[in-house]
Each structure stands twice: as C-alpha cells, then as structure tokens.
Amino acid sequence: MGKAHVSDRWHKSHPKPGEKVCREHRRVPTAAHGDGMRWEVRGRDAEGVALPKQRFVDKTAAEEEAAKITNDITQKSYVSPRDSAMLVRDWAAQWLANQPGDEATGDNREQRIRLHIVPGMGELELGEVERRPSLVQRFLKELEDKQLSATYRLNIFTTLNAMFSAAVEDQMIKRNPCLSSSVTKPKAVKRKLVPWTLPRVMAVVAGLADRYRAMGWVGFGAGLRQGEVFGLAVDDVDFAKGMIHVRQQVKFLRNGTLIFAPPKGGKTRDVPMDSALGHKILGHMALYPPVLVTLPWVSSKGKPRSFRLLFTREDGQAHQRPKFNTQVWKPALVAGGVIPAKERGDKRHASSPEDGMHALRHAYASALIEGGCSIKELASFLGHSSESFTLETYVHLMPKSDERARSAIGAAMAQVIPLDERRPSQMTEEQFLQYRSARRGAATEAVQAAEENDLLPFLAPAIGDREEVTCTELLRSLVALEPAFTEWNIRRLGWRLGGLGIARHKRMRGHVVRRVDVIETLVTQATGAGAMLPAQQSPTSNPVSLTA
C-alpha cells in the first residue's frame, strides 16, 4: 500500500561512521545543507509509482501534507499534482477520443470544444480550474457576451461538465468545478410551442416545388422528422394497411458525408397513414419513381446499405439537410408568407429557426391532440423517448379539464333532455322560438354565402349526389380537397360570415379563416350549435342539409 513520509533534505538519514556533524543541528549534513527548503514529502502511491516531491520550510506543515496524502491513497482518492497539471486542451483531446456514440454526435462535441472550450479555457491546468471555479463562471460570461443562444451555451456547458466529471473519475482532479455553487448553469429559455395553423401548413406545402411537395405532406400527415422523411423508402409504406414504418433516417455529417442511421434514439415505430396521404405519396411516385440509394450505415466507415428512397434530389442522391433547407425549404416559407423574400444583395434568407421543417411535425401533434389522441399514443407516433417529454412539450395544447367536462356532460344531457327543453338558460318560450328561427335563418344565409363563393361545389366528389352529409364527412372532405380552397375564397367567405355576426366566434378572428373552421362554422349554424339536434343523436353523426 502506498504511503507518504517527510524527509530532511539537509541531513543524512543513514550517515556513515566518522562523518562530521554540523554545529547547528548536530547531524551529518548533506550536499544540500542550507540550500532551499529543508523538509520534503516523498513516497509512493498505491501502484508503487513515486509521488511528486513537495518541499516545506516548516516540518509540521510537511507532516500534515504527508498524512493527508497517505489518507487519500488509502481512500483511493489521491490526485497526483502531475496529473492535475494537465492542460484543459490536452485533456479535452484525450476525453473526446474516447467518447462513444454516433459520428454526428461526435462532430457536435468536437465543434463545441474546438470553437469555444479550447479558445476559452484550453491553456488552464485542470487543477487550477478545480481550485478556482470562478474561471468556469468567467468562461460562461464570455459566451454570453458573444450573444450565443442560451440553448447553445447550455450545450457547451454540458460538454465541459462531462469533461471535468471524467477527470474526477480518472482521479485527475478531486472535484468538478462546474458543480460549484458559484457557477451558474445556463438555462435554456423554454418558449411555449405555437403550432402552425392549417392555412399556414397549406400555404408552405403549396410553396414547395412539385418534386418536394409530397415531402411536406409526409411531414405534416405522419409527423416524421426531416431526416426520417429523407430516409423514407417505398418498402416502409404499407398502402394496404395504411401504415408508415419509420426504420431509418438520412444524417448529414460535418465533413459533408451522408449516412443511413436508425431514427433518433434508435426508436423505430409505426405511424398510421390516412388514405389522403397515401394518395399524395402514390401521386409523387407516379411522377418521381423511387431511386435506389446506397450509403454507409451509422458511420462514414459503416457497411453500406441500400434503400429505394421516395424522395431524392434531381441527381438521384439523398437529400442533404443544409442544401434542402436553403434551396427548398426557405423559398417555400417565402411563398407561404412566413418570412420575407431576400432583398437585393442578400446572400441568405431571413433566419427563422422556429419555422423549420420540424414545424410540420408540431402541427401534426397539434392536430392529433385536438382530435383526442392520448399522450401515450402521441409519444409512440412521434417516436419520443418518453411520454413525459411529450407531455412537457405539448401540455399547453391539451384541452382544459373544464372544457372536457362541459363537453362530456353536454353530450350526455342531449340524450335525456326533451327537445323543447333544450334552450339557452333564462329564455322564455317565445324568446326560444325566435332564437331557433334566427339560427335556422343564419344557417341558410351561411350556406348561401358558401355557394356564392364557389366553396361547397368542391365537396361534391366526396358527397356524391346526396343532399345530406354528416359533420365528420364534411370535415374530412375539406381536408382531402385542400388545393381547391384558396386563401382568397376563404377570406371572402370569412367577410360574409362576419356580416352574420359569426366573427365573434373565438376561431373566426383575423383576416384568414381556417379551412376547417369555415366548415365547422357552417355546421354549427346549420345545427344551431347542437340545440336543434333530434334526440338520441350525437352532434358528430347528425346529418346536415347542404341546402339548409
């Protein structure tokens, strides 16, 4: 077992017989007698390696240090000054070389170290940073002064913290300075997610070039991540069962290499596919047949794998994220009115990080929540690591408990309360009859307004020759025929409905009325907000006359 002891540099511990002693200490002097500090701490660690020598003027201080070192060796917590003197940049290189994970993640770590940690702390010793955690705080302040985003600063801090934690584990230092109470960890600002409205989804997807438009529908209709859309193969789409199997993605490495890899977190999943989305994919395949693409699997040195991809570039290669975002997605945002067009002389479009292709995924999640999908199901469809993450991300979009309670009891009461008693509270019989007549009149005018704007004829393919159609069929028909509903027609209908006093509806505010909201409003008018429904029928299955 290792141990440290104190040695007297000025005097021999085993003098030979007859050697002269010094007058001051009455001991046989060494060649170093009177030169420098007298007391020296020496010894060997648990592995028998010689300890770095430390010198002291005072013997008591030397003995205390020797006792401390011996105790640390016994407790297996000894840190050699030789190790703690390693520079941060050298330790960063050593730590980075041993990190597991995929190549893309390693590229991100290397970039944070190369661009920020090494320039800011690289020339400091590990032990010095351990003794002075304020150096870490100073580094974080410098990052803040550079106006880096809070999220990026948090990522840099996370990497630095992992480096020092590994140094503690390797007994290079005793304590992680990043965990000091004097160090304030950067906090990423969590903004409440605001999903795109359906008109915006329609406008942006319509702004994509023909070759790429189906990619937008897959992003919105199945909630796939961008890399998963890039990696979607024809064999992953089960048209018969209405299912998309998410099995791989295309990843872009920092050196420009493209690779195939499992979905994020290694979580493969199955996502239900609506028939309308299936038709969009089939239409795309008819114009742009799938292409067999071969790329390395997981890493740039991985074994090649081949997939018949649905979406490729004009040269038949897989999409590269940076080029796609710049050359395809940003122009679509401009066409959809999300960001302004480039001014003359501008090299890039305006920055809009919240409006990346991922916004389609959020719109998908919002639609599922609005449709009553549970958090457990949503987490599965999105491929999230946990249900808690899904809940934390989308909890503000969940229906309020009072709304759910009101809706549930309202549906139940509609089944048991006689028709004549179903009226707004505190209305006389005469007032109720007038109210019902006015609502029916408004329904007629609302349908007429839709007909005058050439909206309802677009529903004919889904409705057929029937004069009646259920509310659910109306909504599905409109979503399936979205290209026919131009923003101009919707605006005209919105103005007309506004004249009927419907503009106070919470979903009717603003110049552009959502397509689904238009139909919902027409249905609400035709059914008297559910007040006129016959007994024993639910609002979602009640026939609605298109001719009022």
Protein Blocks (a to p, Z undefined) as FASTA:
>chain_A
ZZdddddfkbcfbdcehiacdfklopacdfkgoiajfbdcedddfkopacdddddfblkl
mmmmmmmmmmmmmnopaccfklmmpcfklmmmmmmmmpgcdfklmmmmmmmmmmmmmmmm
mmpcfklmmmmmmlmmmmmmmmmmnopafklmmmmmmmmmmmmmmmmmnomafbdfklpm
kbccddddddddddddfklmmmmmmmpcfklmmmmmmmmmnopafklmmmpcfklpcfkn
opacdfbdcdddfkopacddddehhiacdddddfklmmmmmmmmmmmgcddddddehiak
bccdddddfbdcfkopacdfklmmmmmmmmmmmmnomaccddehiabdcddfklcfklmm
mmmmmmmmmnopafklmmmmnopabfklmmmmmmmmpccfklmmmmmmmmmmmmmmcfkl
mccehiafklmmmmmmmmmmmmmmmmmmmmmnommmmmmmmnomafbdcfklmmmmmmmm
mmmmcfklmmmmmmmmmmnopmmpmklgcjbdcfklmmmmmmmmmnonommgcehiafkl
gccdfkZZ
